[in-house]
Each structure stands twice: as structure tokens, then as C-alpha cells.
Amino acid sequence: MTEASGQVPQPADRPKPKKKGATLRVCVWCGTPFVPANKRGPAPKYCKGGCRVRAHEERVRQRELAAIHTRHEQQLGRIFGSLGKTTAAKARKAVEEAKAEQAGPGPQIRGQEELTR
């Protein structure tokens, strides 16, 4: 705090509220600090329309991925339900192994080949 004015100094790259009582908010999508255009209505979450659109697109994409995952799980459940117990157990094990192979190893370390020889 500066002793003369009693105000907290703000970094130069952050927008300063133009009106008394205006609050500085942070965009949920990009993290940019911004001052809302007006005080009426609900407090804005995004600094601009583009961030709002991108956030909406991401929510839609996540919903679609969840729906696909649910459908696959239901299909596997029907397939395993039609098999005998031992065959179903073998099939579940094969599916888990395939998922593990698709995930692949962790991040590669430079020079890892030389370390494993």
C-alpha cells in the first residue's frame, strides 16, 4: 500500500476499474483479468464473446465424449452378458489389456534407449 493515497498499487498490465466500485474479474476460459462492462445482470464469467463460445464448444465436446464412452460401456455389457462366465472374464481381461496398450508408455525420456540396454 502506498502511504500517501492508501490504495493498493496495481500492475501496469492489468486493466484498472474506471468506475468507483467496479470489480476486477478473471476470465474463466483464458485467465485474462477484465472489468465488466456494466453492473446489471449476472456477473460475467468471460472477458469476451470468443472465450464464451470456446468454453461452450468445450462443454459440448466433453458431453459428446461422455456419451460415446457410455455407449461403449453399454455395448460391452451386452456382449459380456451374452457370453458364459469364463469366456466373459477372458474377454474383459483382453479389453483391459487392449486399453493399456492404447494408452502406451509414459512420456519418453531423451536417451531412454541407452539406459535400457
N, C-alpha and C positions, 0 to 999 in steps of 0.2 A: 504494500500500500504506500502510496505517496503521502507524505505528511501534510503537504500544503492543501491538496484537494480532497483527500480522504477517499479517493477512488482506487480501485484495483487496476493496474495497468494491463492493457490487452495487447497480445502480439499483433504486429503490423499486418500479417496475412489473414487475420480473422476479420469478418465484417463487424462493424460497430453498430449497435442499435441506434437508429436515427430518432426514435421517439422515446420519451421517458416511459419507463415501464415495459418496453419491448424486451422480449427474452430471446436469447440466442439458442437455437436448436441445432441438432446434428442430424443429417440425412441418414435414414435407416439403411439405404442402399449403398451410397458411396462414401458416407462418413464425413462429408463436407459440412462445416458449420454454416448456418444461414439464419437470417432474420425473417420470420413470417411476414407476408405481405400485409395482412390485416389481423385484427384480433377476433373477428366474428367467426362463428362456426367452430368445428373441432380443430384442434391444433394439428398443423400439417406434419406429416412424417418424412416427406421427401422435399429436397431443395428445388426440384424442377419436374416437369411432366415426364421427361425422359426416364428419370430414375423411378418414377411411379410405374411407368409402363414396363420397364425391365424387371422390377420386383413382381409385377403381376405375371409376366411371362414365366418367371422362375417358379412361382407358386403353381401355375398351370402345369409346367413340366414335371414338378415333383408329384402332383396329383396323378398325372398320366403314368409315371414310373411306378407309383404305388399300386395303381390299378393293374398294370401289367404283371407286377410281382404277385398280386393276389390271384390273378387268373392262372398264372403258372403253378402256384401252390395248390389251387383247386384242381387243376388238371393232374398234377402229381398225386394228389389224394385219391382221385377217382381211379388212376392207373394202379396205385398201390393197393387200393381197396379190392380191385378185381383179381389180384394175384394171391397166391397162397402165402402163409406167414413167412416161411423160409425164403421163398422167392422174393417177397416184398422186402425183407431185410437185406438181401443181397442187392436188390435194385436201389434201395435207399443208400447203401454204402457206396455203390457205383456213382450215384448222383452226387454225393458229398465229395468223393474223390475228383469228379469232373469239375465241381465248383472250385475246389482247392487248386486244381491245375489252371483254371481260367484266371484265378487271382494272381498266379505266378509268384516268383520270389519277391522279396522286399526290394528296396531300392539298391541298384548296383553301385558298388564301391569301385572307384578307379583303381586298377591294379589288382582286383579281386582274383583274377585268373592265376596270377603269380603266387598269391597267398595260398591257394588251394592245391597247388602242385606239390 
